[in-house]
Amino acid sequence: APPSTAARTDDRTGRPGAPLWRLVRFADDVTPETAAGVEAALHAAGLLDGWLCAEGELPADYRSDQFLVPLPPSDQPAGRTLADVLVVEEDTEGLTVPRQVVSDVLASIALLDELDDAAGVAISGAGGFRQGVQMGRHHKADAEFIGATARARRRALRLAELATQLDAAAEVQRVADEEARAAEAELARITAAAKALPRAAAVTTALRSVSETAGVMRSRSEAAAQAEKDLDQAVAEVAAIEKKLRAAAVAHRTPREPRELDALAAAIRHFENTGTGLLRLRGDHEREREREREGADRYDEARDLAEAFAEEAEAAQAGYQEQLRKLETLRDALGAGAADIDRELDKARQRIEATRAEQKAARKAANEAIEAVGDAEAAYRTAHESLGTALTEVLAEVKSLAPYAQPDLLSLLGASPECRWPSSDAAWSTPEQLLYRITQAGPEHEPQVLPDEVAELFASLTEATAAVRAGEAARKSTRSAVTAALQEFDAALAASGRDYRLQWDAADGLTVVQVQDEHGIAALADFAGRIDQARHDQELLLTDAERRILEDALLTGLAQQIHERTSDARELIAKMGAEMKQRRMSSGNTIGVHWVLADNLSDAARAMCKLLDRDATALSSEDLAAIRSHFAAEIRAARAAHPERSYPEILAATLDYRTWRVFSFTLISGDGSEDKLTVARHSALSGGEQSVSLHLPLFAAAHVMLDSADPQAPRLLALDEAFAGVDDNGRSELLGLSVQFDLDLFMTGYDLWITYPHVPGCAHYDLAHSTAENTVSATLLVWDSGDLLAEHDGADLTTALGSPNRRRVPATIEGGLTLDDMPGAPAPVG
């Protein structure tokens, strides 16, 4: 048969009829050149394999095929036709095409020498053809399909070609067999030679031992050279320090012996303590001198007052004597009335004495008040000086907290690592400024003494160390243990063969440990982090052989699995999209779903996803190398971000292809236009459309997934608080979608009654809770194709549902009786 064209893909097996080339042959008087031209024209025009069948057997359900139907006699050409050169084949066993149909088809195709003015379908004996506006030409050396002779000749040529190909294939097979035998012989010789060779395990072991020993020797030589260099430098530093010590000893005439130096240090400490005591006594002496000056001032003031009072007393005494003389003169002149005057004078004298006593008491109170004011001023000055000293000492003590503001130390102590030390001295106030603010603030206010950062650090350290209780013995033992651990750590670093040098000091009362390596000096925590990261990197490293095994045995299979699962997911989502497009909302819109790459993917991840979209057999070595490098980088990043996870967990998270893509929903309007369904676009929809757009993907996914089950299996989908907040129209539309998807819904809700015409059936159980009786009753109502059946109104649910009538079971009690057997028992309910 001639090869099928792209425009004919239907299967013709079992179809009544036959193609044109099977039904005709050339007439006996047709030359071979004319036969070749006619067949070439028919082949080029697509008429050679056109299908012919009886008039009533033309199929109506074909999709991609070509049929030849005869023209009415009035429309057939008047001149020469194919019937002049082709005749109906007589030997057509098994073919049911009437001869008249074949003759009419041949008579409907004109046979012309010139096709320029032809109308309809026409061909020429030179290989040309015309079908309306289409003209063309084709050339064949001989006819190949029309006629048994042409087909036999073509079959013989084809058999000769196949025989030649078989001979060539046999020759290739013979050469391949000889090469295989030669290869097997060579392999046997190589195998025998390999068996004859001595084992190289001892040699490789010795070479490995030599390499390890050379590395250890090189490391120890470098460590020894470095130690000698450090020793020379230390000796030079000690010599310089001793030289400075001797110069200082000569300049200050101090002893050089260690014991004498200890005595000198003790004398210096005694001098410092004595100086501190002297300064304190000097301050006390200054305060006493101030009090003495104040007392002398008060004494001079009291003496001046006493002299003034004495002068006033003398003047009063002189006046009093003068008044006595006048009184005597007046008494002599008055006579008997003088007694009354004396009495008045006695009373006046008594009042004067009382006034003098009050004046004396007032003077005493004034002197006491002056002394109290002086004592208060002295106490104020003393308190002022003490507060200034205390503030100076507090600031000096607080600044010793600066080493504790390091983040790694705060994390170790359990304090907040966010605490910081002031970056400049401008944040600190001087003792004089603090003293002035405290004096101006008054007793009811407490001004801030420390900067905010220092106060936060102090509070955090206080909270972190509140439960710590340690005596002097515990501190000493801890200090000894830390020193021993550092010495052991230093020995371990020296034994590692690397250029690691440990440094620690306790200048501020805090032991600071640092390690110097190829990256410079770093804190102990940073050094430990780098070592741990290097260890993890070493664990991740693979040898070349292991890497080849990973590429050959794992990476190809992994890529194939991801490709297959991605293809399955795409097929599933395509089915979802097709199902969703067939179900439209009342507005004519519907929802589309797509599975696209996530926006947060990097360029490398996007390139890797494109590689994994192809079949694993189509991946080259460069593609596998790109995939391997991407996964290796992702694994390292995941281990760095989550060191607490195990390796299988990291692999599971890194190879989770579901996180590389996201679902993207679109809104498809009635005219077929498709727009992305954003949050703003979704909020602009009506309430019912919003509910449908949320439930439609769920129903479509359940429908597609449940299609893989047995056709008799229930297509169950459970919804808790179903359609909450959706109005009655929205519920009707959603339930219509569930019916279209053929889903069996199991729903719970507060007010959920499914009595819609397009829902074929629904069983409702209404639960009522009685708090007083501690019972729950259930009422069954069934919606059956427009009828609502209830068990409490006498409806026969047993017949309607086809139930075996086993819903009521007699409840037995102790003794074997049932409730129905008891006297006065109520009638049973169905």
C-alpha positions, 0 to 999 in steps of 0.5 A, spaced: 500 500 500 502 507 498 504 510 505 499 514 509 499 521 508 499 526 515 491 528 513 489 520 514 490 517 521 484 513 522 484 506 522 481 502 516 481 495 519 474 492 519 471 498 515 467 496 509 470 498 502 477 498 499 482 504 497 482 506 489 488 502 487 485 495 490 479 496 485 482 498 478 487 496 473 490 499 467 487 497 460 491 493 456 492 498 451 495 503 456 502 504 455 507 503 461 509 511 460 502 513 461 500 508 466 506 511 470 504 518 469 496 517 471 498 513 477 503 519 479 498 524 478 493 520 482 498 519 488 500 526 488 493 529 488 491 524 494 486 520 490 490 513 489 488 511 496 482 514 497 476 510 500 470 507 496 464 504 499 457 502 497 452 508 497 449 507 504 456 505 508 459 511 508 461 512 515 459 518 519 464 518 525 470 518 521 476 524 524 481 524 519 480 520 512 479 521 505 473 518 501 471 518 493 464 519 492 462 519 485 459 526 482 452 526 479 451 524 472 449 531 470 456 534 473 461 528 470 466 531 465 463 530 457 470 528 454 475 523 456 475 520 463 479 515 468 474 510 465 478 510 459 485 508 461 482 504 468 478 498 468 475 495 474 479 489 477 475 483 477 479 479 482 477 483 488 475 477 493 473 480 500 471 487 497 464 489 497 464 495 493 459 495 487 463 495 480 458 501 478 460 505 484 467 504 482 466 506 474 462 512 476 468 515 480 472 513 474 467 517 470 467 523 475 475 524 474 477 528 467 483 525 463 486 531 459 492 533 456 492 540 458 490 542 465 490 550 464 482 550 462 480 544 466 474 545 471 473 540 477 478 534 478 482 532 472 489 529 471 494 528 465 497 522 462 504 526 464 503 526 471 499 533 472 493 534 476 488 539 478 483 540 483 480 546 483 485 552 484 490 546 486 495 544 480 501 540 481 505 534 477 509 528 480 513 523 476 514 516 477 518 511 472 513 505 473 507 504 476 507 501 483 500 500 486 495 499 480 495 493 477 497 486 479 503 486 474 505 493 477 505 490 484 508 484 483 514 488 479 515 493 485 514 487 490 520 483 486 524 490 487 523 490 494 525 483 495 531 484 492 533 490 496 531 486 502 535 480 500 541 485 499 540 488 506 539 481 509 546 480 506 549 486 509 546 485 515 549 478 515 556 480 514 556 485 519 553 480 524 559 475 522 564 481 523 561 482 530 561 475 532 569 475 530 570 481 534 566 478 540 570 472 539 577 476 539 574 480 545 573 474 549 579 471 548 583 478 549 579 478 556 581 471 558 588 473 557 587 479 561 584 475 566 589 470 566 594 475 567 591 479 572 590 472 576 598 471 575 600 478 578 601 478 585 596 482 590 598 490 590 594 490 597 601 490 601 604 495 596 598 500 597 598 499 604 605 501 605 605 507 600 599 509 604 603 508 611 609 512 608 605 518 605 601 518 612 608 518 616 611 523 611 605 528 613 606 527 620 613 528 620 612 534 616 607 537 620 611 535 626 617 538 623 613 544 622 611 544 629 618 544 632 620 549 627 615 554 629 616 552 637 623 553 636 621 560 633 616 561 638 622 559 644 627 564 641 622 570 641 620 568 648 627 568 650 628 575 647 622 578 650 624 575 657 631 578 656 628 585 654 623 584 660 629 582 665 633 588 662 628 593 663 627 590 670 634 591 672 634 598 669 628 599 674 631 596 680 637 600 679 633 606 678 629 605 684 634 601 688 630 595 689 632 588 690 632 583 685 631 576 689 624 574 688 623 573 696 625 580 696 621 582 691 615 579 694 616 583 700 617 589 696 610 588 693 607 587 700 610 594 702 607 597 696 601 594 698 601 596 705 603 603 703 597 604 698 593 601 704 596 606 708 595 612 703 588 610 702 587 610 710 591 617 710 586 620 705 580 618 709 583 620 715 585 627 711 578 627 709 575 626 716 580 632 719 578 637 713 570 635 715 572 636 723 576 643 721 570 645 717 565 643 723 570 647 728 570 653 723 562 653 724 563 652 731 567 658 732 563 663 727 557 661 732 561 662 738 563 669 736 555 671 734 553 668 740 558 673 744 556 679 740 549 677 742 551 677 749 555 683 749 549 687 746 544 684 751 549 686 757 549 693 754 541 693 754 541 690 761 545 695 764 541 700 760 535 697 763 538 697 770 539 704 770 532 706 768 529 701 773 533 705 778 531 711 776 524 709 776 525 706 783 527 713 785 521 716 782 516 711 785 519 712 792 518 720 791 511 718 788 509 713 794 511 719 799 507 724 795 501 719 795 501 716 801 495 711 802 494 709 795 501 707 794 499 700 797 495 699 790 501 702 786 506 697 789 501 691 788 501 693 781 508 694 780 509 687 783 504 684 778 508 688 773 515 685 776 512 678 775 510 679 768 517 682 767 520 676 770 516 671 766 518 675 760 525 674 761 524 667 762 521 666 756 527 670 752 532 666 756 528 659 753 528 663 746 535 664 746 536 657 748 532 654 742 535 659 737 542 657 739 540 649 739 537 651 732 543 654 730 547 648 732 542 643 728 543 647 722 550 647 722 550 639 724 545 639 718 550 642 713 555 638 715 551 632 714 549 634 708 556 636 705 558 629 708 553 625 704 554 630 698 562 627 698 560 620 700 555 620 694 560 623 689 565 617 692 560 612 691 558 614 684 565 614 682 566 607 685 560 605 681 562 608 675 569 604 675 566 598 678 560 598 672 565 599 667 568 592 669 562 589 665 565 591 658 568 584 657 561 581 658 558 585 653 560 580 647 555 576 644 558 569 644 559 570 652 552 572 653 549 566 649 554 562 654 551 565 660 544 565 658 543 572 657 540 576 651 545 576 646 542 583 643 545 587 649 551 592 647 556 596 650 556 604 649 560 605 643 562 612 645 564 615 652 559 621 650 553 616 653 557 616 660 555 622 665 561 624 669 560 623 677 559 631 678 553 631 672 550 625 676 551 629 683 548 635 680 542 631 677 541 627 683 541 634 687 536 637 683 531 631 682 529 631 689 528 625 693 521 623 690 525 622 683 530 617 681 535 620 675 538 615 671 545 613 673 547 608 668 546 609 660 540 605 657 545 599 654 549 598 660 542 598 665 539 593 660 546 589 660 546 589 668 539 587 668 540 581 663 546 578 667 543 579 674 537 575 671 541 570 668 546 569 674 540 569 679 540 562 681 548 561 681 551 560 688 558 559 688 563 560 694 571 562 694 572 554 694 568 553 688 571 559 684 578 556 685 576 549 683 573 552 677 579 556 675 583 550 676 579 546 671 578 551 666 586 552 666 587 544 666 582 544 660 585 549 656 592 546 657 589 539 654 586 543 649 592 546 647 596 539 647 590 537 642 591 543 637 599 541 637 598 534 636 593 535 630 599 537 626 596 544 623 598 551 625 593 552 631 596 556 636 592 557 643 592 564 646 588 566 653 589 571 658 585 574 664 586 581 664 579 584 666 578 578 670 575 574 665 578 569 661 578 570 654 580 564 649 582 565 642 585 561 637 590 563 631 589 559 624 590 560 617 584 565 617 587 569 623 585 570 630 578 568 632 574 567 638 573 560 640 566 559 638 568 561 631 573 557 631 569 551 633 564 553 628 569 553 622 572 546 625 565 543 625 563 546 618 569 543 615 568 536 619 561 536 615 564 538 609 569 532 609 563 528 611 559 530 604 565 529 600 565 523 596 571 520 592 571 520 585 569 512 584 563 514 589 561 520 585 561 516 579 557 510 582 552 516 585 552 519 577 551 512 574 546 508 579 543 514 583 542 521 579 539 518 573 534 514 577 533 520 581 532 524 575 527 519 572 523 519 578 522 526 578 521 527 571 515 521 571 512 524 578 512 531 575 509 528 568 504 524 572 502 531 576 501 535 570 497 530 567 493 530 573 492 537 573 491 537 566 485 533 567 483 537 573 483 543 568 479 540 563 474 538 568 473 545 571 473 548 564 466 544 563 463 546 569 461 553 569 458 558 574 451 561 573 455 567 570 458 563 565 465 564 568 469 558 570 476 557 574 482 554 570 488 551 574 495 551 572 502 548 575 507 553 574 514 554 577 515 558 584 517 565 583 522 564 589 526 559 585 533 561 583 536 561 576 540 555 577 533 552 580 529 554 574 535 551 569 535 544 573 527 544 573 528 544 565 533 539 565 528 534 569 523 536 565 526 531 560 527 524 560 533 521 563 535 517 557 536 524 554 540 527 559 548 528 557 554 528 562 554 535 562 546 535 564 548 530 570 554 534 572 549 541 572 544 537 576 549 534 581 552 541 582 546 544 584 543 538 589 550 539 592 550 546 593 542 545 596 545 540 600 550 544 603 546 550 604 540 546 608 546 543 612 548 550 614 541 552 615 539 546 619 545 543 623 540 539 627 537 535 622 539 528 619 542 527 612 535 523 610 531 529 612 535 534 609 535 530 602 528 529 603 527 537 604 532 538 598 529 533 593 522 535 594 519 537 587 513 539 590 516 545 593 518 547 586 512 549 583 505 552 585 498 552 583 496 558 579 488 559 578 485 563 573 478 566 571 476 564 564 470 568 562 464 566 557 468 568 551 474 564 553 479 569 555 483 567 561 486 572 566 490 570 573 485 570 579 488 575 584 486 576 591 483 583 588 480 579 582 477 574 587 474 579 592 470 583 586 466 577 584 459 575 587 459 571 594 456 565 590 462 566 585 467 566 591 464 560 594 464 556 587 471 558 586 474 556 592 470 549 592 471 548 584 478 546 584 477 541 591 471 538 587 475 537 581 481 534 584 477 529 588 473 527 581 480 526 578 483 522 583 477 518 585 476 516 577 482 511 578 478 507 583 473 501 581 466 504 578 462 501 584 466 504 589 463 510 593 466 517 591 466 520 598 468 527 600 467 529 607 466 537 609 466 539 616 461 545 617 460 545 609 458 551 606 458 556 612 457 563 610 454 561 603 447 563 602 442 559 599 443 560 591 451 559 593 449 552 596 445 550 590 450 552 585 455 548 589 451 542 590 450 542 583 457 542 581 458 536 586 452 532 582 456 534 576 462 531 578 458 525 581 461 526 588 458 522 594 458 528 600 458 527 607 457 534 610 456 537 617 453 543 619 448 548 623 443 549 618 444 545 612 438 542 608 439 539 601 432 540 598 434 542 591 431 539 585 438 538 581 440 533 587 437 526 586 437 524 594 440 526 601 439 523 608 438 528 613 440 527 621 437 532 625 440 532 632 437 535 638 440 535 645 436 535 651 440 538 657 435 536 662 435 529 660 442 528 658 440 525 652 441 526 644 435 525 639 436 524 632 431 525 627 431 522 620 429 526 614 430 523 606 430 528 600 428 523 594 427 526 587 423 532 590 419 528 596 421 529 603 420 523 607 420 523 615 420 518 620 416 522 624 410 523 620 408 516 618 412 516 611 414 509 610 422 510 610 423 502 610 419 501 603 422 508 600 429 506 602 429 499 601 431 497 608 431 490 611 427 493 617 433 492 622 433 499 625 429 497 632 433 492 636 429 490 643 433 492 649 434 486 654 435 487 661 437 483 667 433 477 667 433 476 660 426 480 659 426 485 654 422 492 655 417 490 650 415 484 655 414 488 661 407 490 663 405 497 661 411 498 656 410 503 650 408 501 643 415 500 639 417 505 634 419 504 627 
